[in-house]
């Protein structure tokens, strides 16, 4: 295939269709593509030391970026493309390709005093990129003799750079957590894993640096896999790229390279994998995808990760935990609490100005039943509808799925009254509560009303087993609920965050807190309370339960530093 036809291999996009006055220089395109096998070698794995032979999809990107030209407003001949989004799933060779592109620009572009940046969301990723670039330079005498490498043995950060000695041009590795101002007058900017950027700050600083007229043909490259459905710089850039690809925006300077499966595609079909992974069978292992796909089919919370990272399907949340379809199939009409079964409760009070939840669970004939109560302050419901245009809370209240309490804050006496009414002539065994914000309320229920109140901390150690059991019960259709629309919404919102040991706990998908999961947390606590009765619970469900329940659910023997460590390392991840 000639280089002109190769340039047309960008999915869904024809660079020649709306080129206007831009022109394609086949010689320049071939020169850029030839640079890779002539001067670049792979530095790791079985391919280490071998020439970097471009795959057709990679050659299409290089040919377009460096083969197209146009005249700018000052009559200078410059590259056509000033920006590109390369949207490709994991393990398709983005990192070495990025490093090699950066070296091509540094050593081949006739631009004095280049300021070139490869940016990443964190120091480890920045160091990985630098390792590739450094290794490629060190394996090529013509590049090594013309440059100096700085910071190769230091921690990743701004100190890591490759400097071309003839004109002090440099390639510098930076990360979002690097201190100080990023870039002054960039010639080349590459942001790797754009979906991991915590916000748009780094992108915006580097992008606005392209405004200098002194740089005739700056180039901005964003590489990423799919993000989940949220406000992010990644999704913003992706949507713009799609509009350029589809002809909705006429931007001849933007190259959209999007490899993705559609959410309507069968994510378990290997043909779908090939559609999204241009390097399938080259750098992407088909055996690995088969293994991970099989896991995702068995464990629902792994599905979104597989779809997003390996198929570039943008999902509703980063981790699907409780499949809403399975949950809805467990729904029934409203039912009353039983008088002939042991009840276990979970209370999540959140804050006094927000949602409070109470969930009762009980077991009958091997099936768990769940009944949910919600409370929200009346003025909060009013503000949500007027200020945030969200009428759902009012509708849920009017349909008696939610109870409002007078004023600005929740009156806990309403919740106490419900607990007393629900428990009258019924066998309540244990009620779990989070000591962080419900200690006083629990004390009243215990000392005044005689309930067995159990502290249930919100850490991985406490939440893991009942969270996994909720997952199992839903998947196996072993739980029945009242089809409460507010609870259905929370089930769909909830995601499970793992720690390094594989323990999970429910967390909100959105740092803003608008996507509530209070009912899910309360249900997990209620299931945890049912695990206090090992003779009954384990015999019928085959579930592991601890020998020392108090140690797990009270976590009194766990040092506070450990729980704080988990909170710092995992709860703060966007």
C-alpha positions as CSV (number, residue, x, y, z in Angstrom):
1,X,0.0,0.0,0.0
2,X,1.4,3.4,-0.9
3,X,1.8,6.1,1.6
4,X,-1.2,8.1,0.3
5,X,-3.5,5.2,0.8
6,X,-2.0,4.4,4.2
7,X,-2.8,7.9,5.3
8,X,-6.5,7.1,4.8
9,X,-6.5,4.3,7.4
10,X,-7.7,6.6,10.2
11,X,-11.1,5.1,11.4
12,X,-14.1,7.0,10.0
13,X,-12.0,9.9,8.9
14,X,-10.7,10.8,5.4
15,X,-8.0,13.5,5.7
16,X,-8.3,14.2,2.0
17,X,-12.1,14.9,2.0
18,X,-12.0,18.4,3.6
19,X,-8.4,19.3,3.2
20,X,-9.1,22.7,1.6
21,X,-5.9,24.3,0.6
22,X,-3.8,21.9,2.6
23,X,-1.6,19.5,0.6
24,X,-0.1,16.1,1.3
25,X,3.7,15.6,0.7
26,X,4.4,11.9,0.2
27,X,8.1,12.4,0.5
28,X,7.8,14.0,3.9
29,X,5.3,11.3,5.1
30,X,7.7,8.5,4.0
31,X,10.6,10.3,5.7
32,X,8.8,10.4,9.0
33,X,7.7,6.8,8.8
34,X,11.2,5.6,7.8
35,X,12.7,7.3,10.9
36,X,11.2,4.7,13.1
37,X,12.8,1.5,11.8
38,X,16.0,3.3,10.9
39,X,16.7,5.1,14.2
40,X,14.4,3.6,16.9
41,X,14.5,0.2,18.6
42,X,12.3,-1.3,21.1
43,X,13.8,-1.4,24.6
44,X,11.8,-4.0,26.5
45,X,10.4,-7.5,26.2
46,X,11.0,-10.0,23.4
47,X,11.3,-7.1,20.9
48,X,14.1,-5.4,22.8
49,X,16.8,-4.3,20.4
50,X,14.7,-4.8,17.3
51,X,13.9,-2.0,14.9
52,X,10.6,-0.2,15.5
53,X,8.6,-1.4,12.5
54,X,5.4,0.6,12.3
55,X,2.1,-1.2,12.1
56,X,-0.2,0.2,9.4
57,X,-2.4,2.1,11.9
58,X,0.7,3.7,13.4
59,X,2.1,4.5,10.0
60,X,-1.2,6.3,9.2
61,X,-0.9,8.5,12.2
62,X,2.8,9.4,11.5
63,X,2.1,10.0,7.8
64,X,-0.8,12.4,8.5
65,X,1.0,14.3,11.3
66,X,4.2,14.9,9.3
67,X,3.0,14.6,5.7
68,X,0.4,17.3,5.5
69,X,1.2,21.0,5.1
70,X,-0.6,24.4,4.7
71,X,0.1,28.1,4.6
72,X,-0.5,30.0,7.8
73,X,-1.7,33.6,7.9
74,X,1.8,34.9,7.5
75,X,2.4,32.8,4.4
76,X,4.7,30.4,6.1
77,X,4.6,26.7,5.1
78,X,3.7,24.8,8.3
79,X,2.3,21.4,9.3
80,X,-1.4,21.1,8.7
81,X,-2.2,19.4,12.0
82,X,-1.6,21.3,15.2
83,X,-3.5,18.8,17.4
84,X,-4.5,15.2,17.5
85,X,-6.3,12.9,19.9
86,X,-5.1,9.3,19.7
87,X,-7.9,7.3,21.4
88,X,-6.7,3.7,21.7
89,X,-7.2,0.9,24.3
90,X,-4.5,-0.2,26.7
91,X,-1.4,-2.2,25.5
92,X,-1.6,-1.1,21.9
93,X,1.9,0.4,22.0
94,X,1.0,4.1,22.7
95,X,3.9,4.7,25.1
96,X,6.8,3.7,22.8
97,X,5.1,5.3,19.8
98,X,4.8,8.6,21.8
99,X,8.4,8.5,22.9
100,X,9.6,7.9,19.3
101,X,7.4,10.7,17.9
102,X,8.9,13.0,20.5
103,X,12.4,12.1,19.4
104,X,11.6,12.6,15.7
105,X,10.4,16.1,16.5
106,X,13.4,16.8,18.7
107,X,16.1,15.6,16.3
108,X,14.5,16.2,12.8
109,X,12.3,19.3,13.1
110,X,14.2,22.4,12.0
111,X,13.1,24.5,15.0
112,X,15.7,26.1,17.2
113,X,15.3,26.1,21.0
114,X,12.5,23.6,21.1
115,X,10.6,23.2,24.3
116,X,9.0,19.8,24.1
117,X,7.0,18.2,26.9
118,X,5.7,14.7,27.6
119,X,3.1,15.1,30.4
120,X,1.5,12.4,32.5
121,X,-0.9,12.3,35.4
122,X,1.6,11.0,37.9
123,X,5.3,10.6,38.4
124,X,5.4,6.9,37.7
125,X,3.8,7.2,34.3
126,X,6.1,10.1,33.5
127,X,9.1,8.0,34.4
128,X,7.8,5.1,32.2
129,X,7.7,7.5,29.2
130,X,11.1,8.8,29.9
131,X,12.6,5.3,30.2
132,X,11.5,4.6,26.6
133,X,12.8,7.8,25.2
134,X,16.1,7.5,27.1
135,X,16.6,3.9,26.0
136,X,15.9,4.8,22.4
137,X,18.4,7.6,22.4
138,X,21.1,5.4,24.1
139,X,20.7,2.7,21.4
140,X,21.2,5.1,18.6
141,X,24.7,6.6,18.4
142,X,23.6,9.4,16.0
143,X,21.1,10.7,18.6
144,X,23.2,9.9,21.7
145,X,26.2,11.8,20.3
146,X,24.1,14.9,19.7
147,X,22.3,15.0,23.1
148,X,22.7,14.7,26.9
149,X,20.3,13.0,29.2
150,X,19.6,14.5,32.6
151,X,17.8,13.0,35.6
152,X,17.9,9.5,34.4
153,X,18.6,8.1,37.8
154,X,16.5,10.6,39.7
155,X,12.8,10.3,40.7
156,X,10.5,11.1,37.8
157,X,9.6,14.8,37.4
158,X,10.7,17.9,35.7
159,X,14.5,17.1,36.2
160,X,14.2,14.3,33.6
161,X,15.1,15.7,30.2
162,X,17.0,15.0,27.0
163,X,18.8,18.1,25.6
164,X,20.0,18.5,22.0
165,X,23.3,20.2,22.5
166,X,23.5,22.1,19.2
167,X,20.6,24.5,20.0
168,X,19.6,23.7,23.6
169,X,16.3,22.1,22.4
170,X,14.9,19.8,25.0
171,X,12.4,17.0,25.6
172,X,11.2,17.2,29.2
173,X,9.0,14.8,31.2
174,X,6.5,16.4,33.5
175,X,3.6,15.2,35.5
176,X,0.4,16.8,36.9
177,X,1.9,16.7,40.4
178,X,5.2,18.4,39.3
179,X,5.6,21.7,41.1
180,X,5.9,25.1,39.4
181,X,4.8,26.4,36.0
182,X,4.6,23.8,33.2
183,X,6.0,25.0,29.9
184,X,6.6,28.4,28.6
185,X,6.7,28.3,24.8
186,X,6.1,24.7,23.8
187,X,6.9,23.3,20.3
188,X,5.6,19.8,21.1
189,X,3.3,18.7,23.9
190,X,2.2,15.2,24.5
191,X,-0.2,14.3,27.3
192,X,-0.4,10.5,27.9
193,X,-3.4,8.9,29.5
194,X,-5.5,12.0,29.4
195,X,-8.4,10.2,31.2
196,X,-6.2,10.1,34.3
197,X,-5.7,13.8,34.5
198,X,-7.4,15.0,37.8
199,X,-8.6,18.2,36.1
200,X,-7.9,20.3,33.0
201,X,-5.3,22.5,34.7
202,X,-2.2,20.9,33.2
203,X,-3.8,20.5,29.8
204,X,-4.9,24.2,29.7
205,X,-1.5,25.5,30.7
206,X,0.3,23.5,28.1
207,X,-2.4,24.2,25.4
208,X,-2.4,27.9,25.9
209,X,1.4,27.9,25.5
210,X,0.8,27.2,21.8
211,X,-0.4,30.7,21.3
212,X,3.0,32.1,20.7
213,X,3.5,33.4,17.1
214,X,7.2,32.6,17.5
215,X,6.4,28.9,17.2
216,X,5.4,28.3,13.6
217,X,4.0,24.8,13.8
218,X,3.5,23.6,17.4
219,X,2.0,20.2,17.9
220,X,-0.3,19.0,20.7
221,X,-0.9,15.2,21.1
222,X,-3.3,13.7,23.6
223,X,-3.3,10.0,24.1
224,X,-5.8,8.1,26.2
225,X,-8.1,5.2,26.7
226,X,-11.8,5.8,27.3
227,X,-13.0,7.7,30.4
228,X,-16.3,7.0,32.2
229,X,-19.3,9.3,31.9
230,X,-18.4,12.5,33.8
231,X,-17.2,16.0,33.2
232,X,-13.5,15.6,32.3
233,X,-11.0,17.0,29.9
234,X,-10.7,13.6,28.4
235,X,-14.5,13.4,27.5
236,X,-14.4,17.0,26.3
237,X,-11.5,16.3,23.9
238,X,-13.1,13.0,22.8
239,X,-16.4,14.7,22.0
240,X,-14.6,17.4,19.9
241,X,-12.6,14.7,18.1
242,X,-15.8,12.8,17.2
243,X,-17.4,15.9,15.8
244,X,-14.4,16.6,13.6
245,X,-14.3,12.9,12.5
246,X,-18.0,13.0,11.7
247,X,-17.9,16.3,9.8
248,X,-19.9,18.2,12.4
249,X,-16.9,20.5,13.0
250,X,-14.7,21.7,10.1
251,X,-11.3,21.9,11.7
252,X,-8.6,20.9,9.2
253,X,-5.9,21.3,11.9
254,X,-7.3,18.5,14.2
255,X,-6.5,14.8,13.5
256,X,-9.1,12.5,15.2
257,X,-7.7,9.0,15.7
258,X,-10.4,7.0,17.5
259,X,-10.3,3.2,17.9
260,X,-13.4,2.1,19.8
261,X,-16.2,-0.4,20.1
262,X,-19.7,0.8,20.4
263,X,-21.8,0.2,23.4
264,X,-24.2,-1.7,21.1
265,X,-21.4,-4.1,20.0
266,X,-21.1,-7.5,21.7
267,X,-18.2,-6.9,24.1
268,X,-17.6,-10.6,24.4
269,X,-17.1,-11.1,20.6
270,X,-13.5,-11.3,19.5
271,X,-14.4,-9.4,16.3
272,X,-15.3,-6.5,18.6
273,X,-11.9,-6.7,20.2
274,X,-10.2,-6.5,16.8
275,X,-12.3,-3.5,15.9
276,X,-11.1,-1.5,19.0
277,X,-7.5,-2.9,19.2
278,X,-5.4,-2.2,16.1
279,X,-2.4,-4.0,17.7
280,X,-4.3,-7.1,18.6
281,X,-1.9,-10.0,18.2
282,X,1.1,-7.7,18.0
283,X,1.3,-6.0,21.4
284,X,-2.2,-6.9,22.7
285,X,-2.4,-10.6,23.8
286,X,-5.5,-12.3,22.6
287,X,-5.1,-14.9,25.3
288,X,-5.1,-12.1,27.9
289,X,-8.3,-10.6,26.5
290,X,-10.0,-14.0,26.5
291,X,-9.0,-14.5,30.2
292,X,-10.1,-11.0,31.3
293,X,-13.4,-11.3,29.3
294,X,-14.2,-14.6,31.0
295,X,-13.6,-13.0,34.4
296,X,-15.8,-10.0,33.5
297,X,-18.6,-12.3,32.5
298,X,-18.4,-14.0,35.9
299,X,-17.8,-10.9,38.1
300,X,-20.1,-7.9,37.0
301,X,-17.9,-5.3,38.7
302,X,-15.1,-6.1,36.2
303,X,-17.2,-5.5,33.1
304,X,-16.8,-1.7,33.0
305,X,-13.1,-2.0,33.4
306,X,-12.9,-4.4,30.5
307,X,-15.1,-2.4,28.3
308,X,-13.4,0.9,29.0
309,X,-9.7,0.0,29.1
310,X,-9.7,-2.8,26.4
311,X,-12.5,-1.7,24.1
312,X,-12.6,2.1,24.6
313,X,-16.3,2.1,25.4
314,X,-17.2,5.0,27.6
315,X,-19.2,3.6,30.6
316,X,-21.6,5.2,33.0
317,X,-19.1,4.8,35.8
318,X,-15.5,3.6,36.0
319,X,-16.5,0.4,37.8
320,X,-19.8,-1.3,37.3
321,X,-20.6,-3.1,40.5
322,X,-24.3,-4.1,40.8
323,X,-25.8,-4.7,37.3
324,X,-29.1,-2.8,37.3
325,X,-30.7,-5.4,35.0
326,X,-30.1,-8.1,37.5
327,X,-31.3,-5.9,40.4
328,X,-34.5,-5.0,38.6
329,X,-35.3,-8.6,38.0
330,X,-35.3,-9.1,41.8
331,X,-38.0,-6.4,42.2
332,X,-41.5,-7.1,43.4
333,X,-44.5,-5.1,44.6
334,X,-44.4,-3.4,48.0
335,X,-44.5,-5.8,51.0
336,X,-44.7,-5.5,54.8
337,X,-42.1,-6.6,57.3
338,X,-42.6,-10.1,58.6
339,X,-43.5,-11.1,62.1
340,X,-42.0,-14.5,61.9
341,X,-38.4,-13.8,60.8
342,X,-35.3,-12.2,62.4
343,X,-34.8,-8.7,61.2
344,X,-31.3,-7.1,60.6
345,X,-30.9,-3.4,60.1
346,X,-28.4,-0.9,58.7
347,X,-28.6,2.8,59.2
348,X,-26.7,5.4,57.1
349,X,-27.3,8.8,58.5
350,X,-24.9,10.6,56.1
351,X,-25.3,14.2,57.2
352,X,-28.3,16.0,58.7
353,X,-28.9,18.0,55.6
354,X,-28.8,15.2,53.1
355,X,-30.3,11.7,52.6
356,X,-30.7,9.2,55.5
357,X,-31.4,5.6,54.9
358,X,-32.6,2.6,56.9
359,X,-32.6,-0.9,55.3
360,X,-34.1,-4.0,56.9
361,X,-33.2,-7.5,55.6
362,X,-34.5,-10.9,56.6
363,X,-34.3,-14.4,55.1
364,X,-37.0,-16.8,54.2
365,X,-36.7,-20.1,52.4
366,X,-33.1,-19.3,51.4
367,X,-34.1,-15.9,49.9
368,X,-33.2,-12.5,51.4
369,X,-35.8,-9.7,51.4
370,X,-34.9,-6.0,51.7
371,X,-37.1,-3.1,52.7
372,X,-35.7,0.4,52.4
373,X,-36.7,3.7,54.2
374,X,-35.4,7.2,53.1
375,X,-35.5,10.6,54.7
376,X,-34.6,14.0,53.3
377,X,-35.3,17.5,54.8
378,X,-38.3,19.2,53.2
379,X,-36.3,22.4,52.3
380,X,-33.6,20.3,50.7
381,X,-36.2,18.7,48.4
382,X,-37.5,22.2,47.5
383,X,-34.0,23.5,46.8
384,X,-33.1,20.5,44.6
385,X,-36.1,21.1,42.4
386,X,-35.9,24.9,42.2
387,X,-32.1,25.4,42.1
388,X,-30.9,22.2,40.5
389,X,-34.0,21.4,38.4
390,X,-34.1,17.9,40.0
391,X,-37.8,17.0,40.7
392,X,-37.1,13.4,41.5
393,X,-37.0,13.8,45.2
394,X,-40.4,15.5,45.2
395,X,-41.8,12.7,43.1
396,X,-40.4,10.0,45.3
397,X,-41.8,11.8,48.3
398,X,-45.3,12.1,46.7
399,X,-45.2,8.4,45.9
400,X,-44.2,7.5,49.5
401,X,-40.8,6.1,48.6
402,X,-39.2,8.9,50.6
403,X,-40.3,10.7,53.7
404,X,-39.5,14.4,54.2
405,X,-38.8,15.9,57.6
406,X,-39.7,19.6,58.4
407,X,-37.0,22.3,58.0
408,X,-33.4,22.4,56.9
409,X,-32.1,19.3,58.7
410,X,-33.3,15.8,59.3
411,X,-35.0,15.3,62.6
412,X,-33.7,12.0,63.9
413,X,-36.8,11.5,66.0
414,X,-38.6,10.6,62.7
415,X,-36.1,7.8,62.1
416,X,-36.3,6.6,65.7
417,X,-40.1,6.5,65.5
418,X,-39.9,4.4,62.3
419,X,-37.4,2.0,63.9
420,X,-39.8,1.6,66.9
421,X,-42.9,1.1,64.6
422,X,-41.1,-1.3,62.4
423,X,-39.8,-3.4,65.3
424,X,-43.1,-3.6,67.2
425,X,-44.1,-7.3,67.6
426,X,-41.1,-8.3,65.4
427,X,-37.8,-9.9,66.2
428,X,-35.0,-7.3,65.5
429,X,-31.6,-8.9,66.1
430,X,-29.0,-6.3,65.3
431,X,-28.8,-2.8,63.8
432,X,-25.5,-1.6,62.3
433,X,-24.5,2.0,62.2
434,X,-21.5,4.1,61.3
435,X,-20.0,5.5,64.5
436,X,-18.6,8.5,62.5
437,X,-21.9,10.3,62.6
438,X,-24.5,8.2,64.4
439,X,-23.0,7.4,67.8
440,X,-25.4,9.6,69.8
441,X,-28.4,8.4,67.8
442,X,-27.4,4.8,68.3
443,X,-26.9,5.4,72.0
444,X,-30.6,6.5,72.3
445,X,-31.8,3.4,70.4
446,X,-29.6,1.2,72.6
447,X,-30.0,2.7,76.1
448,X,-33.6,4.0,75.8
449,X,-35.2,1.5,73.4
450,X,-33.2,-1.6,74.1
451,X,-31.9,-2.4,70.5
452,X,-28.7,-4.2,69.9
453,X,-26.7,-1.5,68.1
454,X,-23.4,-2.5,66.5
455,X,-20.7,-0.2,65.3
456,X,-20.0,-0.8,61.6
457,X,-17.1,1.2,60.3
458,X,-16.9,2.1,56.6
459,X,-13.5,0.6,55.9
460,X,-12.5,-2.3,53.7
461,X,-12.2,-4.7,56.6
462,X,-15.8,-4.2,57.6
463,X,-17.5,-3.7,54.2
464,X,-15.7,-6.4,52.1
465,X,-17.6,-9.6,52.9
466,X,-21.2,-8.1,53.0
467,X,-20.4,-6.1,49.9
468,X,-19.4,-9.2,48.0
469,X,-22.4,-11.1,49.4
470,X,-24.8,-8.4,48.1
471,X,-23.1,-8.8,44.7
472,X,-23.6,-12.5,44.9
473,X,-27.2,-12.3,46.0
474,X,-28.2,-10.0,43.2
475,X,-26.4,-12.0,40.5
476,X,-28.0,-15.2,41.8
477,X,-31.4,-13.6,42.1
478,X,-31.4,-14.5,45.8
479,X,-32.6,-11.1,47.1
480,X,-36.1,-9.6,46.8
481,X,-36.8,-5.8,47.0
482,X,-39.8,-3.5,46.6
483,X,-38.6,-1.8,43.4
484,X,-38.1,1.5,45.2
485,X,-37.1,3.9,42.4
486,X,-34.8,5.9,44.7
487,X,-33.0,2.7,45.7
488,X,-32.8,1.6,42.1
489,X,-31.1,4.8,41.3
490,X,-28.6,4.3,44.1
491,X,-27.9,0.7,43.0
492,X,-27.0,2.0,39.5
493,X,-24.8,4.8,41.0
494,X,-22.8,2.6,43.4
495,X,-19.4,1.4,42.4
496,X,-17.0,-0.9,44.3
497,X,-13.5,0.3,45.0
498,X,-10.9,-2.4,45.6
499,X,-7.8,-2.2,47.9
500,X,-4.5,-3.9,46.9
501,X,-5.7,-7.1,48.7
502,X,-8.9,-7.4,46.6
503,X,-11.2,-6.2,49.3
504,X,-14.1,-4.0,48.2
505,X,-16.4,-1.4,49.6
506,X,-19.2,0.8,48.0
507,X,-18.2,4.3,47.0
508,X,-19.8,7.2,45.2
509,X,-19.0,7.5,41.5
510,X,-18.9,11.3,41.6
511,X,-16.8,13.5,44.0
512,X,-19.6,16.1,43.9
513,X,-21.8,13.8,45.9
514,X,-24.8,14.2,43.6
515,X,-25.0,10.5,42.8
516,X,-26.2,9.1,46.1
517,X,-25.6,5.5,47.4
518,X,-26.8,5.8,51.0
519,X,-29.3,3.0,50.6
520,X,-26.7,0.7,49.2
521,X,-24.4,1.4,52.2
522,X,-27.2,0.8,54.6
523,X,-28.1,-2.5,52.8
524,X,-24.4,-3.7,53.0
525,X,-24.5,-2.9,56.8
526,X,-27.8,-4.8,57.2
527,X,-26.3,-7.9,55.4
528,X,-23.3,-7.5,57.7
529,X,-25.5,-7.7,60.7
530,X,-27.1,-10.9,59.4
531,X,-23.6,-12.4,59.4
532,X,-23.6,-12.0,63.2
533,X,-25.7,-15.2,63.3
534,X,-23.3,-17.7,61.8
535,X,-25.3,-20.8,62.6
536,X,-28.2,-19.6,60.6
537,X,-26.6,-17.5,57.9
538,X,-23.6,-19.7,56.9
539,X,-25.6,-22.9,56.9
540,X,-28.1,-21.7,54.4
541,X,-25.9,-19.5,52.2
542,X,-22.5,-21.0,52.4
543,X,-20.9,-17.6,53.2
544,X,-17.6,-17.2,55.0
545,X,-17.9,-15.4,58.4
546,X,-15.2,-14.5,60.8
547,X,-14.4,-16.3,64.0
548,X,-14.2,-13.1,65.8
549,X,-17.0,-10.9,64.6
550,X,-16.3,-8.0,66.9
551,X,-12.8,-7.7,65.6
552,X,-13.9,-7.4,62.0
553,X,-17.0,-5.2,62.4
554,X,-15.8,-3.0,65.2
555,X,-12.2,-3.0,64.1
556,X,-11.1,-2.0,67.6
557,X,-7.8,-3.8,67.1
558,X,-7.1,-2.1,63.8
559,X,-4.7,0.8,64.2
560,X,-6.2,4.1,63.1
561,X,-3.3,4.8,60.8
562,X,-4.2,1.8,58.6
563,X,-7.7,3.0,58.0
564,X,-6.4,6.5,57.4
565,X,-3.9,5.1,54.9
566,X,-6.6,3.4,52.9
567,X,-8.7,6.6,52.9
568,X,-5.7,8.6,51.7
569,X,-4.6,6.1,49.0
570,X,-8.0,5.1,47.6
571,X,-10.8,7.4,48.7
572,X,-9.2,10.5,47.2
573,X,-8.8,8.9,43.7
574,X,-11.1,11.0,41.4
